[in-house]
Amino acid sequence: MVKQDPLAVKHTDTYLGFDFGNKKIGMAVGQSTIAIASPLQTLRSINQQPNWELITQLINEWTPVGLVVGISKQINGSDNIITPRMLKFCRQLEGRYNLPVYQMDEAFSTFEAKQMLFDELQLSAGKLWDVQDQLAAQLILQSWLNLKKS
């Protein structure tokens, strides 16, 4: 029996979304056919480097056809202090997993996620810190899916 590479079998409509940060990376999963994204997980970085082992596990588990990364810019469109690291993360994802990586403006996604969690769900600061990035990733991926569908 021939063993198949898990990255070779991809769901035709599954995408993973990322909210990149130096300390944490939020992840979400979504399907383009139904245009719905859901929060997935928050990964803690190791020495300010992505936890590639966990990212690989999630890519193997979900077998996405593409990856969507939120890119933060200044209001005037110029790069901010973290933009170069976000772009490097995009290149690393593409190189490691041989998947298309789509960039999505993430303006205010983390702020919006914090507001939703604090105002609507009244989460404590500790719980907020744990889940805000995966909700931000969901907002990034949901915005991208909405644009893709229209």
OpenMM code with the backbone's topology and positions (N, CA, C; nanometers):
from openmm import Vec3, app, unit

residues = "MET VAL LYS GLN ASP PRO LEU ALA VAL LYS HIS THR ASP THR TYR LEU GLY PHE ASP PHE GLY ASN LYS LYS ILE GLY MET ALA VAL GLY GLN SER THR ILE ALA ILE ALA SER PRO LEU GLN THR LEU ARG SER ILE ASN GLN GLN PRO ASN TRP GLU LEU ILE THR GLN LEU ILE ASN GLU TRP THR PRO VAL GLY LEU VAL VAL GLY ILE SER LYS GLN ILE ASN GLY SER ASP ASN ILE ILE THR PRO ARG MET LEU LYS PHE CYS ARG GLN LEU GLU GLY ARG TYR ASN LEU PRO VAL TYR GLN MET ASP GLU ALA PHE SER THR PHE GLU ALA LYS GLN MET LEU PHE ASP GLU LEU GLN LEU SER ALA GLY LYS LEU TRP ASP VAL GLN ASP GLN LEU ALA ALA GLN LEU ILE LEU GLN SER TRP LEU ASN LEU LYS LYS SER".split()
positions = [
    Vec3(0.0845, -0.1187, 0.0000),
    Vec3(0.0000, 0.0000, 0.0000),
    Vec3(0.0885, 0.1245, 0.0000),
    Vec3(0.0570, 0.2205, -0.0845),
    Vec3(0.1338, 0.3435, -0.0952),
    Vec3(0.0838, 0.4419, 0.0094),
    Vec3(0.1778, 0.4919, 0.0900),
    Vec3(0.1410, 0.5917, 0.1906),
    Vec3(0.1331, 0.7283, 0.1233),
    Vec3(0.0214, 0.7984, 0.1465),
    Vec3(0.0002, 0.9263, 0.0810),
    Vec3(0.0455, 1.0408, 0.1715),
    Vec3(0.1100, 1.1394, 0.1126),
    Vec3(0.1514, 1.2590, 0.1833),
    Vec3(0.0253, 1.3320, 0.2296),
    Vec3(0.0125, 1.3631, 0.3605),
    Vec3(-0.1095, 1.4296, 0.4079),
    Vec3(-0.1307, 1.5662, 0.3450),
    Vec3(-0.0250, 1.6325, 0.2995),
    Vec3(-0.0431, 1.7620, 0.2351),
    Vec3(-0.0899, 1.7471, 0.0902),
    Vec3(-0.0831, 1.6252, 0.0363),
    Vec3(-0.1244, 1.6034, -0.1019),
    Vec3(-0.2766, 1.5979, -0.1156),
    Vec3(-0.3463, 1.5606, -0.0097),
    Vec3(-0.4919, 1.5518, -0.0133),
    Vec3(-0.5475, 1.6758, 0.0555),
    Vec3(-0.6065, 1.7647, -0.0218),
    Vec3(-0.6548, 1.8907, 0.0333),
    Vec3(-0.8059, 1.8993, 0.0161),
    Vec3(-0.8705, 1.9542, 0.1195),
    Vec3(-1.0119, 1.9845, 0.1055),
    Vec3(-1.0221, 2.0983, 0.0043),
    Vec3(-1.1199, 2.0937, -0.0808),
    Vec3(-1.1251, 2.1899, -0.1896),
    Vec3(-1.1658, 2.3295, -0.1450),
    Vec3(-1.2160, 2.3440, -0.0235),
    Vec3(-1.2639, 2.4768, 0.0151),
    Vec3(-1.2160, 2.5234, 0.1523),
    Vec3(-1.1182, 2.4582, 0.2108),
    Vec3(-1.0729, 2.4934, 0.3450),
    Vec3(-0.9520, 2.5865, 0.3400),
    Vec3(-0.9584, 2.6914, 0.4211),
    Vec3(-0.8502, 2.7879, 0.4337),
    Vec3(-0.8187, 2.8067, 0.5817),
    Vec3(-0.6926, 2.8342, 0.6108),
    Vec3(-0.6532, 2.8708, 0.7464),
    Vec3(-0.6161, 3.0181, 0.7466),
    Vec3(-0.6593, 3.0883, 0.8507),
    Vec3(-0.6278, 3.2302, 0.8659),
    Vec3(-0.5339, 3.2515, 0.9826),
    Vec3(-0.4497, 3.3535, 0.9715),
    Vec3(-0.3487, 3.3826, 1.0731),
    Vec3(-0.3523, 3.5293, 1.1136),
    Vec3(-0.3473, 3.5529, 1.2437),
    Vec3(-0.3247, 3.6861, 1.2992),
    Vec3(-0.1863, 3.6806, 1.3621),
    Vec3(-0.0860, 3.7306, 1.2903),
    Vec3(0.0534, 3.7189, 1.3317),
    Vec3(0.0899, 3.8232, 1.4363),
    Vec3(0.1598, 3.7780, 1.5386),
    Vec3(0.2164, 3.8669, 1.6389),
    Vec3(0.3499, 3.8115, 1.6843),
    Vec3(0.4317, 3.8955, 1.7458),
    Vec3(0.5628, 3.8508, 1.7926),
    Vec3(0.5531, 3.7448, 1.9018),
    Vec3(0.4520, 3.7561, 1.9888),
    Vec3(0.4397, 3.6633, 2.1016),
    Vec3(0.3382, 3.5520, 2.0766),
    Vec3(0.2371, 3.5816, 1.9955),
    Vec3(0.1302, 3.4848, 1.9708),
    Vec3(0.0844, 3.4953, 1.8261),
    Vec3(0.0327, 3.3831, 1.7761),
    Vec3(-0.0271, 3.3798, 1.6432),
    Vec3(-0.1656, 3.3178, 1.6585),
    Vec3(-0.2665, 3.3957, 1.6248),
    Vec3(-0.4021, 3.3434, 1.6263),
    Vec3(-0.4297, 3.2715, 1.4960),
    Vec3(-0.5057, 3.1621, 1.5049),
    Vec3(-0.5406, 3.0864, 1.3843),
    Vec3(-0.6910, 3.0641, 1.3785),
    Vec3(-0.7410, 3.0615, 1.2566),
    Vec3(-0.8825, 3.0351, 1.2311),
    Vec3(-0.8921, 2.9412, 1.1119),
    Vec3(-1.0083, 2.8794, 1.0979),
    Vec3(-1.0339, 2.7905, 0.9851),
    Vec3(-1.1655, 2.8324, 0.9220),
    Vec3(-1.1724, 2.8207, 0.7896),
    Vec3(-1.2953, 2.8564, 0.7209),
    Vec3(-1.3096, 2.7803, 0.5912),
    Vec3(-1.4315, 2.7769, 0.5421),
    Vec3(-1.4620, 2.7107, 0.4160),
    Vec3(-1.5203, 2.8144, 0.3202),
    Vec3(-1.4714, 2.8126, 0.1974),
    Vec3(-1.5177, 2.9114, 0.1004),
    Vec3(-1.6583, 2.8823, 0.0496),
    Vec3(-1.6994, 2.7558, 0.0463),
    Vec3(-1.8327, 2.7244, -0.0069),
    Vec3(-1.9439, 2.7811, 0.0804),
    Vec3(-1.9220, 2.7833, 0.2105),
    Vec3(-2.0236, 2.8399, 0.2993),
    Vec3(-1.9832, 2.9777, 0.3501),
    Vec3(-1.8608, 3.0197, 0.3200),
    Vec3(-1.8076, 3.1517, 0.3573),
    Vec3(-1.8220, 3.1789, 0.5065),
    Vec3(-1.7797, 3.0817, 0.5861),
    Vec3(-1.7836, 3.0979, 0.7316),
    Vec3(-1.6482, 3.0597, 0.7891),
    Vec3(-1.5962, 3.1479, 0.8746),
    Vec3(-1.4703, 3.1232, 0.9446),
    Vec3(-1.4983, 3.1059, 1.0930),
    Vec3(-1.4163, 3.0239, 1.1573),
    Vec3(-1.4289, 2.9984, 1.3011),
    Vec3(-1.2918, 3.0096, 1.3660),
    Vec3(-1.2869, 3.0599, 1.4906),
    Vec3(-1.1594, 3.0632, 1.5609),
    Vec3(-1.1086, 2.9213, 1.5816),
    Vec3(-0.9776, 2.9040, 1.5786),
    Vec3(-0.9208, 2.7704, 1.5897),
    Vec3(-0.8317, 2.7574, 1.7127),
    Vec3(-0.7263, 2.8374, 1.7188),
    Vec3(-0.6294, 2.8194, 1.8258),
    Vec3(-0.5381, 2.9418, 1.8325),
    Vec3(-0.4798, 2.9640, 1.9505),
    Vec3(-0.3756, 3.0646, 1.9661),
    Vec3(-0.2457, 2.9916, 1.9959),
    Vec3(-0.1450, 3.0179, 1.9135),
    Vec3(-0.0152, 2.9531, 1.9300),
    Vec3(0.0826, 3.0522, 1.9907),
    Vec3(0.1480, 3.0122, 2.0963),
    Vec3(0.2514, 3.0976, 2.1550),
    Vec3(0.3798, 3.0803, 2.0753),
    Vec3(0.4451, 3.1921, 2.0473),
    Vec3(0.5715, 3.1886, 1.9739),
    Vec3(0.6829, 3.1397, 2.0657),
    Vec3(0.7881, 3.0885, 2.0056),
    Vec3(0.9048, 3.0390, 2.0791),
    Vec3(1.0199, 3.1333, 2.0476),
    Vec3(1.0646, 3.2091, 2.1475),
    Vec3(1.1711, 3.3089, 2.1263),
    Vec3(1.1382, 3.4018, 2.0100),
    Vec3(1.0165, 3.4484, 2.0054),
    Vec3(0.9644, 3.5379, 1.9013),
    Vec3(0.9696, 3.4762, 1.7616),
    Vec3(0.9674, 3.3440, 1.7545),
    Vec3(0.9614, 3.2712, 1.6276),
    Vec3(0.8326, 3.1901, 1.6250),
    Vec3(0.7695, 3.1779, 1.5089),
    Vec3(0.6472, 3.0970, 1.5002),
    Vec3(0.6726, 2.9535, 1.5486),
    Vec3(0.5728, 2.8943, 1.6101),
    Vec3(0.5808, 2.7542, 1.6525),
    Vec3(0.5482, 2.6684, 1.5302),
    Vec3(0.6516, 2.6423, 1.4491),
    Vec3(0.6315, 2.5722, 1.3223),
    Vec3(0.5795, 2.4306, 1.3424),
    Vec3(0.6155, 2.3675, 1.4526),
    Vec3(0.5679, 2.2315, 1.4775),
    Vec3(0.4156, 2.2285, 1.4898),
    Vec3(0.3589, 2.3213, 1.5668),
    Vec3(0.2134, 2.3253, 1.5821),
    Vec3(0.1441, 2.3713, 1.4539),
    Vec3(0.2041, 2.4670, 1.3844),
    Vec3(0.1461, 2.5113, 1.2568),
    Vec3(0.1417, 2.3940, 1.1590),
    Vec3(0.2499, 2.3172, 1.1527),
    Vec3(0.2547, 2.1999, 1.0644),
    Vec3(0.1469, 2.0990, 1.1023),
    Vec3(0.1289, 2.0749, 1.2326),
    Vec3(0.0251, 1.9810, 1.2773),
    Vec3(-0.1130, 2.0272, 1.2313),
    Vec3(-0.1409, 2.1574, 1.2467),
    Vec3(-0.2728, 2.2080, 1.2082),
    Vec3(-0.2918, 2.2059, 1.0557),
    Vec3(-0.1876, 2.2342, 0.9810),
    Vec3(-0.1977, 2.2261, 0.8348),
    Vec3(-0.2196, 2.0815, 0.7918),
    Vec3(-0.1508, 1.9882, 0.8552),
    Vec3(-0.1723, 1.8462, 0.8233),
    Vec3(-0.3139, 1.8019, 0.8603),
    Vec3(-0.3644, 1.8521, 0.9712),
    Vec3(-0.4980, 1.8133, 1.0171),
    Vec3(-0.6075, 1.8710, 0.9271),
    Vec3(-0.5975, 1.9978, 0.8896),
    Vec3(-0.7037, 2.0649, 0.8144),
    Vec3(-0.6851, 2.0582, 0.6632),
    Vec3(-0.5660, 2.0251, 0.6177),
    Vec3(-0.5323, 2.0168, 0.4752),
    Vec3(-0.5953, 2.1299, 0.3921),
    Vec3(-0.5575, 2.2535, 0.4223),
    Vec3(-0.6171, 2.3663, 0.3506),
    Vec3(-0.5638, 2.3791, 0.2083),
    Vec3(-0.6414, 2.4512, 0.1265),
    Vec3(-0.5960, 2.4817, -0.0099),
    Vec3(-0.5259, 2.6161, -0.0151),
    Vec3(-0.5340, 2.6931, 0.0925),
    Vec3(-0.4692, 2.8235, 0.0961),
    Vec3(-0.4634, 2.8772, 0.2378),
    Vec3(-0.3779, 2.9765, 0.2560),
    Vec3(-0.3564, 3.0386, 0.3862),
    Vec3(-0.3780, 3.1892, 0.3717),
    Vec3(-0.4421, 3.2498, 0.4709),
    Vec3(-0.4719, 3.3928, 0.4679),
    Vec3(-0.4061, 3.4568, 0.5897),
    Vec3(-0.3224, 3.5566, 0.5650),
    Vec3(-0.2496, 3.6219, 0.6733),
    Vec3(-0.2882, 3.7694, 0.6788),
    Vec3(-0.3241, 3.8147, 0.7974),
    Vec3(-0.3528, 3.9562, 0.8172),
    Vec3(-0.2249, 4.0370, 0.8143),
    Vec3(-0.2258, 4.1453, 0.7391),
    Vec3(-0.1098, 4.2339, 0.7279),
    Vec3(-0.1490, 4.3711, 0.7824),
    Vec3(-0.0709, 4.4167, 0.8780),
    Vec3(-0.0955, 4.5447, 0.9426),
    Vec3(-0.0131, 4.6544, 0.8761),
    Vec3(-0.0769, 4.7653, 0.8493),
    Vec3(-0.0101, 4.8821, 0.7894),
    Vec3(-0.0527, 5.0071, 0.8667),
    Vec3(0.0192, 5.1146, 0.8423),
    Vec3(-0.0206, 5.2444, 0.8977),
    Vec3(-0.1474, 5.2904, 0.8255),
    Vec3(-0.2154, 5.3869, 0.8814),
    Vec3(-0.3379, 5.4385, 0.8207),
    Vec3(-0.3111, 5.4930, 0.6806),
    Vec3(-0.1914, 5.5494, 0.6596),
    Vec3(-0.1571, 5.6052, 0.5277),
    Vec3(-0.1097, 5.4978, 0.4285),
    Vec3(-0.1101, 5.3696, 0.4704),
    Vec3(-0.0723, 5.2600, 0.3818),
    Vec3(0.0734, 5.2192, 0.3901),
    Vec3(0.1538, 5.2947, 0.4621),
    Vec3(0.2953, 5.2582, 0.4752),
    Vec3(0.3115, 5.1476, 0.5804),
    Vec3(0.4261, 5.0826, 0.5741),
    Vec3(0.4542, 4.9755, 0.6704),
    Vec3(0.4637, 5.0308, 0.8117),
    Vec3(0.4213, 4.9495, 0.9089),
    Vec3(0.4469, 4.9838, 1.0482),
    Vec3(0.5609, 4.8956, 1.0974),
    Vec3(0.5890, 4.8966, 1.2244),
    Vec3(0.7068, 4.8275, 1.2767),
    Vec3(0.7004, 4.6754, 1.2588),
    Vec3(0.5822, 4.6162, 1.2569),
    Vec3(0.5704, 4.4698, 1.2473),
    Vec3(0.5446, 4.4209, 1.1041),
    Vec3(0.5112, 4.5106, 1.0125),
    Vec3(0.4797, 4.4695, 0.8748),
    Vec3(0.5883, 4.3825, 0.8112),
    Vec3(0.7168, 4.4180, 0.8207),
    Vec3(0.8194, 4.3322, 0.7604),
    Vec3(0.8204, 4.1902, 0.8178),
    Vec3(0.7942, 4.1754, 0.9471),
    Vec3(0.7898, 4.0407, 1.0070),
    Vec3(0.6683, 3.9632, 0.9568),
    Vec3(0.5576, 4.0314, 0.9356),
    Vec3(0.4374, 3.9669, 0.8825),
    Vec3(0.4629, 3.9169, 0.7404),
    Vec3(0.5289, 4.0000, 0.6610),
    Vec3(0.5592, 3.9612, 0.5227),
    Vec3(0.6584, 3.8452, 0.5192),
    Vec3(0.7544, 3.8446, 0.6106),
    Vec3(0.8483, 3.7322, 0.6211),
    Vec3(0.7728, 3.6046, 0.6577),
    Vec3(0.6776, 3.6155, 0.7510),
    Vec3(0.5951, 3.5010, 0.7908),
    Vec3(0.5189, 3.4462, 0.6693),
    Vec3(0.4655, 3.5343, 0.5848),
    Vec3(0.3959, 3.4917, 0.4620),
    Vec3(0.4898, 3.4120, 0.3722),
    Vec3(0.6101, 3.4638, 0.3513),
    Vec3(0.7075, 3.3942, 0.2660),
    Vec3(0.7449, 3.2583, 0.3251),
    Vec3(0.7606, 3.2526, 0.4576),
    Vec3(0.7957, 3.1264, 0.5229),
    Vec3(0.6826, 3.0247, 0.5085),
    Vec3(0.5583, 3.0682, 0.5269),
    Vec3(0.4441, 2.9773, 0.5097),
    Vec3(0.4426, 2.9201, 0.3684),
    Vec3(0.4572, 3.0084, 0.2712),
    Vec3(0.4531, 2.9657, 0.1308),
    Vec3(0.5665, 2.8676, 0.1004),
    Vec3(0.6864, 2.8974, 0.1501),
    Vec3(0.8018, 2.8111, 0.1258),
    Vec3(0.7924, 2.6771, 0.1960),
    Vec3(0.7445, 2.6759, 0.3191),
    Vec3(0.7370, 2.5516, 0.3964),
    Vec3(0.6260, 2.4586, 0.3486),
    Vec3(0.5117, 2.5154, 0.3121),
    Vec3(0.3937, 2.4321, 0.2879),
    Vec3(0.3498, 2.4287, 0.1419),
    Vec3(0.4161, 2.5046, 0.0551),
    Vec3(0.3839, 2.5046, -0.0871),
    Vec3(0.2342, 2.5281, -0.1109),
    Vec3(0.1809, 2.6229, -0.0362),
    Vec3(0.0402, 2.6615, -0.0484),
    Vec3(0.0340, 2.8101, -0.0838),
    Vec3(-0.0700, 2.8513, -0.1562),
    Vec3(-0.0838, 2.9946, -0.1807),
    Vec3(-0.1114, 3.0675, -0.0489),
    Vec3(-0.0477, 3.1821, -0.0335),
    Vec3(-0.0671, 3.2654, 0.0856),
    Vec3(-0.1270, 3.3974, 0.0393),
    Vec3(-0.2446, 3.4293, 0.0928),
    Vec3(-0.3152, 3.5508, 0.0568),
    Vec3(-0.3000, 3.6504, 0.1711),
    Vec3(-0.2700, 3.7740, 0.1372),
    Vec3(-0.2561, 3.8782, 0.2382),
    Vec3(-0.3854, 3.9572, 0.2463),
    Vec3(-0.4261, 3.9863, 0.3693),
    Vec3(-0.5503, 4.0594, 0.3937),
    Vec3(-0.5219, 4.1735, 0.4896),
    Vec3(-0.5697, 4.2913, 0.4560),
    Vec3(-0.5547, 4.4052, 0.5458),
    Vec3(-0.6216, 4.3699, 0.6780),
    Vec3(-0.5458, 4.3822, 0.7850),
    Vec3(-0.6010, 4.3446, 0.9150),
    Vec3(-0.6309, 4.4652, 1.0022),
    Vec3(-0.6494, 4.5794, 0.9407),
    Vec3(-0.6722, 4.7020, 1.0157),
    Vec3(-0.7749, 4.6810, 1.1267),
    Vec3(-0.7288, 4.6997, 1.2462),
    Vec3(-0.8123, 4.6985, 1.3665),
    Vec3(-0.8728, 4.5635, 1.4019),
    Vec3(-0.8275, 4.4527, 1.3408),
    Vec3(-0.8885, 4.3228, 1.3709),
    Vec3(-0.8679, 4.2826, 1.5174),
    Vec3(-0.7474, 4.3029, 1.5717),
    Vec3(-0.7238, 4.2669, 1.7115),
    Vec3(-0.8021, 4.3596, 1.8028),
    Vec3(-0.8051, 4.4880, 1.7706),
    Vec3(-0.8836, 4.5835, 1.8493),
    Vec3(-1.0312, 4.5445, 1.8481),
    Vec3(-1.0824, 4.5119, 1.7300),
    Vec3(-1.2226, 4.4722, 1.7161),
    Vec3(-1.2505, 4.3443, 1.7946),
    Vec3(-1.1578, 4.2494, 1.7889),
    Vec3(-1.1743, 4.1245, 1.8634),
    Vec3(-1.1794, 4.1521, 2.0135),
    Vec3(-1.0902, 4.2369, 2.0624),
    Vec3(-1.0894, 4.2711, 2.2058),
    Vec3(-1.2204, 4.3358, 2.2460),
    Vec3(-1.2687, 4.4288, 2.1627),
    Vec3(-1.3942, 4.4960, 2.1939),
    Vec3(-1.5100, 4.3973, 2.2016),
    Vec3(-1.5157, 4.3050, 2.1044),
    Vec3(-1.6232, 4.2056, 2.1046),
    Vec3(-1.6174, 4.1186, 2.2292),
    Vec3(-1.4988, 4.0731, 2.2616),
    Vec3(-1.4840, 3.9825, 2.3753),
    Vec3(-1.5094, 4.0530, 2.5086),
    Vec3(-1.4616, 4.1738, 2.5202),
    Vec3(-1.4761, 4.2453, 2.6464),
    Vec3(-1.6168, 4.3008, 2.6636),
    Vec3(-1.6669, 4.3689, 2.5599),
    Vec3(-1.7977, 4.4331, 2.5699),
    Vec3(-1.9128, 4.3330, 2.5697),
    Vec3(-1.9085, 4.2392, 2.4751),
    Vec3(-2.0222, 4.1493, 2.4590),
    Vec3(-2.0168, 4.0292, 2.5523),
    Vec3(-1.8986, 3.9740, 2.5713),
    Vec3(-1.8871, 3.8535, 2.6534),
    Vec3(-1.8321, 3.8820, 2.7916),
    Vec3(-1.7804, 4.0019, 2.8120),
    Vec3(-1.7246, 4.0459, 2.9399),
    Vec3(-1.6218, 3.9478, 2.9947),
    Vec3(-1.5289, 3.9086, 2.9084),
    Vec3(-1.4225, 3.8173, 2.9494),
    Vec3(-1.3209, 3.8898, 3.0356),
    Vec3(-1.2590, 3.8173, 3.1252),
    Vec3(-1.1525, 3.8739, 3.2078),
    Vec3(-1.0308, 3.9037, 3.1208),
    Vec3(-0.9405, 3.9877, 3.1716),
    Vec3(-0.8213, 4.0252, 3.0952),
    Vec3(-0.7366, 3.9022, 3.0621),
    Vec3(-0.7250, 3.8073, 3.1546),
    Vec3(-0.6457, 3.6861, 3.1304),
    Vec3(-0.7046, 3.6009, 3.0199),
    Vec3(-0.8347, 3.5793, 3.0239),
    Vec3(-0.9014, 3.4996, 2.9208),
    Vec3(-0.8986, 3.5736, 2.7867),
    Vec3(-0.9149, 3.7054, 2.7928),
    Vec3(-0.9093, 3.7873, 2.6724),
    Vec3(-0.7755, 3.7693, 2.6021),
    Vec3(-0.6656, 3.7707, 2.6786),
    Vec3(-0.5314, 3.7559, 2.6229),
    Vec3(-0.5174, 3.6215, 2.5535),
    Vec3(-0.5828, 3.5180, 2.6056),
    Vec3(-0.5723, 3.3836, 2.5490),
    Vec3(-0.6463, 3.3674, 2.4161),
    Vec3(-0.7573, 3.4374, 2.3985),
    Vec3(-0.8422, 3.4096, 2.2818),
    Vec3(-0.8535, 3.5228, 2.1798),
    Vec3(-0.8059, 3.6422, 2.2124),
    Vec3(-0.8265, 3.7561, 2.1219),
    Vec3(-0.7620, 3.7346, 1.9855),
    Vec3(-0.6480, 3.6663, 1.9815),
    Vec3(-0.5770, 3.6498, 1.8546),
    Vec3(-0.6469, 3.5506, 1.7619),
    Vec3(-0.7067, 3.4449, 1.8184),
    Vec3(-0.7790, 3.3522, 1.7312),
    Vec3(-0.9077, 3.4157, 1.6799),
    Vec3(-0.9690, 3.5025, 1.7601),
    Vec3(-1.0865, 3.5743, 1.7112),
    Vec3(-1.0452, 3.6766, 1.6052),
    Vec3(-0.9302, 3.7424, 1.6237),
    Vec3(-0.8794, 3.8345, 1.5215),
    Vec3(-0.8521, 3.7579, 1.3920),
    Vec3(-0.7943, 3.6369, 1.4029),
    Vec3(-0.7705, 3.5535, 1.2842),
    Vec3(-0.9024, 3.5188, 1.2164),
    Vec3(-1.0050, 3.4916, 1.2959),
    Vec3(-1.1366, 3.4625, 1.2395),
    Vec3(-1.1897, 3.5838, 1.1626),
    Vec3(-1.1742, 3.7035, 1.2194),
    Vec3(-1.2220, 3.8241, 1.1523),
    Vec3(-1.1463, 3.8482, 1.0214),
    Vec3(-1.0156, 3.8241, 1.0231),
    Vec3(-0.9334, 3.8390, 0.9018),
    Vec3(-0.9797, 3.7407, 0.7948),
    Vec3(-0.9928, 3.6133, 0.8337),
    Vec3(-1.0324, 3.5102, 0.7379),
    Vec3(-1.1753, 3.5336, 0.6892),
    Vec3(-1.2654, 3.5728, 0.7798),
    Vec3(-1.4037, 3.5983, 0.7400),
    Vec3(-1.4106, 3.7125, 0.6388),
    Vec3(-1.3338, 3.8179, 0.6615),
    Vec3(-1.3305, 3.9307, 0.5665),
    Vec3(-1.2805, 3.8832, 0.4301),
    Vec3(-1.1781, 3.8008, 0.4300),
    Vec3(-1.1232, 3.7504, 0.3036),
    Vec3(-1.2254, 3.6616, 0.2328),
    Vec3(-1.2907, 3.5731, 0.3071),
    Vec3(-1.3930, 3.4854, 0.2474),
    Vec3(-1.5071, 3.5667, 0.1891),
    Vec3(-1.5464, 3.6726, 0.2595),
    Vec3(-1.6547, 3.7592, 0.2095),
    Vec3(-1.6150, 3.8259, 0.0778),
    Vec3(-1.4897, 3.8718, 0.0694),
    Vec3(-1.4421, 3.9337, -0.0549),
    Vec3(-1.4329, 3.8313, -0.1674),
    Vec3(-1.3891, 3.7110, -0.1340),
    Vec3(-1.3753, 3.6045, -0.2334),
    Vec3(-1.5107, 3.5645, -0.2915),
    Vec3(-1.6123, 3.5649, -0.2063),
    Vec3(-1.7449, 3.5223, -0.2485),
    Vec3(-1.8135, 3.6281, -0.3360),
    Vec3(-1.7812, 3.7559, -0.3124),
    Vec3(-1.8514, 3.8625, -0.3867),
    Vec3(-1.7964, 3.8831, -0.5257),
] * unit.nanometer
topology = app.Topology()
chain = topology.addChain("A")
for resn in residues:
    res = topology.addResidue(resn, chain)
    for name in ("N", "CA", "C"):
        topology.addAtom(name, app.Element.getBySymbol(name[0]), res)
